[in-house]
Amino acid sequence: MQIGAIFPQTEIGSDPGAIREYAQAAEELGYSHLFIADHVLGASSDHHAHVADGYYTNRSIIHESFTTMGYLAAITQRIGLTTGILILPQRATALVAKQAAAVDVLSNGRLRLGIGVGWNHVEYEALNRNFRDRGRRSEEQIALMRELWTKEVVDFRGRWHRVDNAGINPLPVQRPIPVWLGAGSSASPLPPEPVLKRIATVSDGWFPNFEPEQPGREAIGKLREYVRASGRDESAVGIEGRIRIDGKQPEDWVDEARGWQDLGAVSITVEARRGGLSGVEQHIDSIVRFREALSGIGDW
């Protein structure tokens, strides 16, 4: 089981030196990947009630995902780069395919594209995208991206997309780049059945947003039923758990990690955000402590 870390960009500031310090520390500690959030815009809580208590507002520092990963690719050697979660339906599909391919080439095949459909209609409106059809449209987007990542010339006609015998160059190192889905929030962690079916049929993996206990175990069980029903092997859809360390003791972290192992997770990610930490030094210290606690678990 691999162990990654959520990149705490909202809490370490915008200094490139701090970004470099954190990324290189995570790599030196043996973390498998960095999990990098995506929001193009943050809505103002003074004008939008639905973000009043939110973590991502106009006051939150959110670096653009692909630009950040291009920088990280240059200053690291081994650590994987995972978007967590790129809001795919609010972006132009061919452009995402091109940007992802570029990051994969520049990092020598270290990209994993975690995607989701988002929750903030304000972003969709500003980016001139339809908020209402985002789930269904994302399935076609994934299909098109895989075509663009694996073929020199693509002739694609879908409900929302038309590519008339064109392609991207260079193609990525990974053909195709792995696409994982994020679904479920802290407030509503269990996705509805149509979303579980989407994960089962079109994704390479799922980032669930709950602890490894009931009813989350039931959701993973349902997912695996849908995977088998679609004719895919269970191993085709990986699971990556998340461990939030705030308010818990190291033995709690170990128990959760073992819980995810029991559920067959291929990886976990540690989250130190929203725990009152400030600055890059405190965040590095948190992943050092987590590494020490889990020294006997995972592929370090």
Disulfide bonds with the S-S distance in Angstrom:
none
